[in-house]
Amino acid sequence: MTVHNRKATHQIGRSTVINFAGSTLAALVLFLSVPVYLRLVGEIRYGVLTLLWLLLTYLGAIDLGIGRATTNRLASLGKCPAEQTENVFWTALAVCLGSGLVGSVLLYFFSRVLLDHFLSGVPLALRQELGLALPWLVWAPPIITATSVLTGALQGKGAFLALNVGQLAATILYQVTPLVLAMSGYVSLNYLIAGMIGGRLTGAIFLFFLCRTHIPLKSRPSVDVGEIPPLLRYGGWISLTNLAGPLLTVFDRFVIAAQSGAASVTAYTVPFNLVSGLMLLPASLQNALLPRFAALQENEAQRLNVQATVAVMVLMTPAITAFLFLVKPALILWVGQELANRAAPVAHILLLGLWLNAIAFVPFSFLLGRNRPDVPAKFHLLELAPYLLTLWFLVHQFGIVGAAIAWSLRVWVDTMLLFSATGLLQLFIKLSLISITMFAVFNLSTAFAHGLVGYGMSGILTVFLSVLVSVTLLYQQFGPTIFRRETILFFFRQSSSKGNHE
């Protein structure tokens, strides 16, 4: 590797470690808060809160994709004049605030539809609380859209330490403020939702002050009309992804609520949130890669795409396999035996889909960085109708286990399409063999454990076998290069280096 490439790899590694640390701390806050929420507000009310958190996630789609467009635009500008950077920031922020206000108006008029149809499975007493709380949600859209620009700007400038500090503070405020109110006896949904919105607003203000330092913002705010078309062109496809994405990833909770009730939402969401913690590493890498892909030449970007994919595969395969055995004991410790018995089968199926989802992060980031946000957006639109039909049918037939099956099948299709678009379809076929083998051996070994060797030894043997299968197939694909130090330690090399800024 050249000195330039080594430096770039170091910077990506350092950014990934920072992102991973920030995401892990945020996930720890969420993890520790769940049992307290369940104890203070009850399983059903927590299920309603979960649906509202998901609704706020979906409202992020009304930012018109400007958050991601801001990241790509600032990264591609490189060391441009400060005035141009500031113009991009203020223009993006103005557009997003405008779209957020439109979202507030729409939410105000359609809140009753939301309550009557999508939350129809909520008990009557809680629906009355929710009716009083919905006006608070009207304040959420402009806060959410502005936050997307603030985080996108910090990411585009490579200020990952500041970004993660800001996001961690925002997560703590967003998650803990309602919890403090519940501890004080204010368990009604209108108080809890008001706390959620207040926490969001405070976090956004903190992120803005970080942007003032790291963009930096020195001039008076000004909107450059000429910057709007490129932002909207890129953001338009991101917006389609943002519209379809939440339907593909969180609509299952609404289907479960409609068919099985809010308590089943909790039994599904708890294992989903637990196993999703494994996605922190590939997600952290994706955030570090996106601005890098935007700044590199085509051949260098493709080389980085392959190298990062290999690193994710090597690290995630044994981790996912080990978690297949650890997830039920973890659920028992976290939420108790009764809920764990319902949640563990869901977690096992979700883990198979999450493993494929982990390796899809890199080609997805590659396409966004190479100014092809249209490709993932088209894939998501293509998947939407088949997934929703499959989801509705499988939930009706198998309950929350059916939802897990539908989600994992959809992820398999999405990953295949992304690898095909980046010219790595042959690699995807080998990865599918690894995942199928891993899941089959898990089921055989758990059955074997009951009669012969015990659960612990069975788990150790299965993890060892998954590592062996993974390394063998990866060696066939890439040869000895996979064992080079820069591949295996792709994420961690920079953690010991000194002197590089964010």
MOCOR-V248018 format. One record per residue. N is the residue number from 1. RES is the residue in one small letter. NEAR is the number of other ideal C-beta (glycine too) atoms within 10 Angstrom. Layout:
N:RES:NEAR ; N:RES:NEAR
This chain:
1:m:10 ; 2:t:7 ; 3:v:7 ; 4:h:9 ; 5:n:14 ; 6:r:12 ; 7:k:14 ; 8:a:17 ; 9:t:21 ; 10:h:17 ; 11:q:20 ; 12:i:22 ; 13:g:23 ; 14:r:23 ; 15:s:28 ; 16:t:28 ; 17:v:20 ; 18:i:23 ; 19:n:25 ; 20:f:21 ; 21:a:17 ; 22:g:22 ; 23:s:21 ; 24:t:17 ; 25:l:15 ; 26:a:20 ; 27:a:17 ; 28:l:12 ; 29:v:16 ; 30:l:18 ; 31:f:15 ; 32:l:13 ; 33:s:15 ; 34:v:19 ; 35:p:14 ; 36:v:13 ; 37:y:21 ; 38:l:19 ; 39:r:11 ; 40:l:17 ; 41:v:20 ; 42:g:16 ; 43:e:18 ; 44:i:18 ; 45:r:25 ; 46:y:23 ; 47:g:27 ; 48:v:27 ; 49:l:20 ; 50:t:23 ; 51:l:23 ; 52:l:21 ; 53:w:18 ; 54:l:19 ; 55:l:19 ; 56:l:18 ; 57:t:15 ; 58:y:19 ; 59:l:23 ; 60:g:18 ; 61:a:23 ; 62:i:24 ; 63:d:31 ; 64:l:23 ; 65:g:29 ; 66:i:28 ; 67:g:26 ; 68:r:26 ; 69:a:31 ; 70:t:32 ; 71:t:28 ; 72:n:28 ; 73:r:25 ; 74:l:25 ; 75:a:20 ; 76:s:16 ; 77:l:16 ; 78:g:9 ; 79:k:6 ; 80:c:11 ; 81:p:9 ; 82:a:13 ; 83:e:12 ; 84:q:14 ; 85:t:21 ; 86:e:19 ; 87:n:19 ; 88:v:24 ; 89:f:26 ; 90:w:20 ; 91:t:23 ; 92:a:32 ; 93:l:22 ; 94:a:18 ; 95:v:23 ; 96:c:29 ; 97:l:16 ; 98:g:13 ; 99:s:21 ; 100:g:23 ; 101:l:14 ; 102:v:14 ; 103:g:21 ; 104:s:19 ; 105:v:11 ; 106:l:14 ; 107:l:20 ; 108:y:14 ; 109:f:9 ; 110:f:10 ; 111:s:17 ; 112:r:11 ; 113:v:9 ; 114:l:16 ; 115:l:17 ; 116:d:11 ; 117:h:10 ; 118:f:16 ; 119:l:21 ; 120:s:10 ; 121:g:21 ; 122:v:23 ; 123:p:13 ; 124:l:6 ; 125:a:10 ; 126:l:19 ; 127:r:16 ; 128:q:15 ; 129:e:20 ; 130:l:23 ; 131:g:16 ; 132:l:13 ; 133:a:23 ; 134:l:20 ; 135:p:14 ; 136:w:19 ; 137:l:22 ; 138:v:17 ; 139:w:17 ; 140:a:23 ; 141:p:26 ; 142:p:23 ; 143:i:21 ; 144:i:23 ; 145:t:31 ; 146:a:24 ; 147:t:25 ; 148:s:28 ; 149:v:31 ; 150:l:30 ; 151:t:24 ; 152:g:28 ; 153:a:28 ; 154:l:28 ; 155:q:24 ; 156:g:28 ; 157:k:23 ; 158:g:20 ; 159:a:22 ; 160:f:24 ; 161:l:19 ; 162:a:19 ; 163:l:28 ; 164:n:25 ; 165:v:18 ; 166:g:25 ; 167:q:23 ; 168:l:19 ; 169:a:17 ; 170:a:23 ; 171:t:19 ; 172:i:18 ; 173:l:19 ; 174:y:23 ; 175:q:20 ; 176:v:17 ; 177:t:20 ; 178:p:27 ; 179:l:19 ; 180:v:11 ; 181:l:20 ; 182:a:22 ; 183:m:12 ; 184:s:9 ; 185:g:9 ; 186:y:14 ; 187:v:16 ; 188:s:19 ; 189:l:24 ; 190:n:17 ; 191:y:19 ; 192:l:26 ; 193:i:25 ; 194:a:20 ; 195:g:22 ; 196:m:24 ; 197:i:20 ; 198:g:18 ; 199:g:22 ; 200:r:21 ; 201:l:19 ; 202:t:17 ; 203:g:23 ; 204:a:22 ; 205:i:14 ; 206:f:16 ; 207:l:23 ; 208:f:17 ; 209:f:12 ; 210:l:21 ; 211:c:22 ; 212:r:11 ; 213:t:11 ; 214:h:17 ; 215:i:21 ; 216:p:13 ; 217:l:18 ; 218:k:9 ; 219:s:11 ; 220:r:7 ; 221:p:12 ; 222:s:11 ; 223:v:14 ; 224:d:15 ; 225:v:8 ; 226:g:9 ; 227:e:20 ; 228:i:16 ; 229:p:9 ; 230:p:15 ; 231:l:24 ; 232:l:15 ; 233:r:14 ; 234:y:24 ; 235:g:28 ; 236:g:16 ; 237:w:22 ; 238:i:26 ; 239:s:22 ; 240:l:19 ; 241:t:24 ; 242:n:24 ; 243:l:17 ; 244:a:21 ; 245:g:19 ; 246:p:17 ; 247:l:18 ; 248:l:19 ; 249:t:18 ; 250:v:18 ; 251:f:20 ; 252:d:28 ; 253:r:24 ; 254:f:20 ; 255:v:20 ; 256:i:27 ; 257:a:23 ; 258:a:15 ; 259:q:16 ; 260:s:18 ; 261:g:16 ; 262:a:24 ; 263:a:17 ; 264:s:21 ; 265:v:28 ; 266:t:28 ; 267:a:23 ; 268:y:28 ; 269:t:25 ; 270:v:26 ; 271:p:29 ; 272:f:22 ; 273:n:15 ; 274:l:22 ; 275:v:25 ; 276:s:17 ; 277:g:17 ; 278:l:20 ; 279:m:18 ; 280:l:17 ; 281:l:23 ; 282:p:28 ; 283:a:19 ; 284:s:24 ; 285:l:27 ; 286:q:23 ; 287:n:24 ; 288:a:25 ; 289:l:26 ; 290:l:22 ; 291:p:23 ; 292:r:21 ; 293:f:24 ; 294:a:22 ; 295:a:17 ; 296:l:18 ; 297:q:8 ; 298:e:8 ; 299:n:8 ; 300:e:15 ; 301:a:17 ; 302:q:17 ; 303:r:13 ; 304:l:23 ; 305:n:23 ; 306:v:20 ; 307:q:21 ; 308:a:29 ; 309:t:24 ; 310:v:22 ; 311:a:24 ; 312:v:21 ; 313:m:24 ; 314:v:18 ; 315:l:19 ; 316:m:22 ; 317:t:25 ; 318:p:17 ; 319:a:14 ; 320:i:24 ; 321:t:26 ; 322:a:17 ; 323:f:20 ; 324:l:25 ; 325:f:20 ; 326:l:11 ; 327:v:23 ; 328:k:19 ; 329:p:12 ; 330:a:18 ; 331:l:23 ; 332:i:16 ; 333:l:11 ; 334:w:20 ; 335:v:21 ; 336:g:12 ; 337:q:10 ; 338:e:10 ; 339:l:19 ; 340:a:21 ; 341:n:13 ; 342:r:20 ; 343:a:27 ; 344:a:16 ; 345:p:15 ; 346:v:26 ; 347:a:24 ; 348:h:22 ; 349:i:22 ; 350:l:25 ; 351:l:23 ; 352:l:22 ; 353:g:22 ; 354:l:23 ; 355:w:29 ; 356:l:23 ; 357:n:25 ; 358:a:24 ; 359:i:25 ; 360:a:25 ; 361:f:24 ; 362:v:28 ; 363:p:26 ; 364:f:24 ; 365:s:27 ; 366:f:26 ; 367:l:22 ; 368:l:25 ; 369:g:25 ; 370:r:18 ; 371:n:15 ; 372:r:15 ; 373:p:25 ; 374:d:16 ; 375:v:21 ; 376:p:25 ; 377:a:22 ; 378:k:16 ; 379:f:21 ; 380:h:21 ; 381:l:13 ; 382:l:14 ; 383:e:19 ; 384:l:17 ; 385:a:9 ; 386:p:13 ; 387:y:23 ; 388:l:17 ; 389:l:11 ; 390:t:17 ; 391:l:24 ; 392:w:18 ; 393:f:12 ; 394:l:21 ; 395:v:24 ; 396:h:12 ; 397:q:10 ; 398:f:14 ; 399:g:18 ; 400:i:27 ; 401:v:17 ; 402:g:23 ; 403:a:28 ; 404:a:26 ; 405:i:21 ; 406:a:25 ; 407:w:26 ; 408:s:20 ; 409:l:18 ; 410:r:23 ; 411:v:23 ; 412:w:18 ; 413:v:15 ; 414:d:22 ; 415:t:24 ; 416:m:18 ; 417:l:21 ; 418:l:24 ; 419:f:23 ; 420:s:15 ; 421:a:18 ; 422:t:22 ; 423:g:12 ; 424:l:21 ; 425:l:13 ; 426:q:11 ; 427:l:21 ; 428:f:22 ; 429:i:11 ; 430:k:14 ; 431:l:25 ; 432:s:15 ; 433:l:12 ; 434:i:22 ; 435:s:23 ; 436:i:11 ; 437:t:15 ; 438:m:23 ; 439:f:20 ; 440:a:10 ; 441:v:20 ; 442:f:23 ; 443:n:12 ; 444:l:12 ; 445:s:21 ; 446:t:16 ; 447:a:11 ; 448:f:17 ; 449:a:18 ; 450:h:10 ; 451:g:7 ; 452:l:9 ; 453:v:14 ; 454:g:12 ; 455:y:15 ; 456:g:10 ; 457:m:13 ; 458:s:21 ; 459:g:20 ; 460:i:15 ; 461:l:15 ; 462:t:23 ; 463:v:23 ; 464:f:12 ; 465:l:16 ; 466:s:24 ; 467:v:15 ; 468:l:11 ; 469:v:17 ; 470:s:23 ; 471:v:16 ; 472:t:11 ; 473:l:18 ; 474:l:21 ; 475:y:13 ; 476:q:10 ; 477:q:17 ; 478:f:18 ; 479:g:9 ; 480:p:7 ; 481:t:13 ; 482:i:18 ; 483:f:13 ; 484:r:14 ; 485:r:8 ; 486:e:16 ; 487:t:18 ; 488:i:15 ; 489:l:14 ; 490:f:22 ; 491:f:24 ; 492:f:15 ; 493:r:20 ; 494:q:20 ; 495:s:14 ; 496:s:9 ; 497:s:12 ; 498:k:5 ; 499:g:4 ; 500:n:11 ; 501:h:8 ; 502:e:16
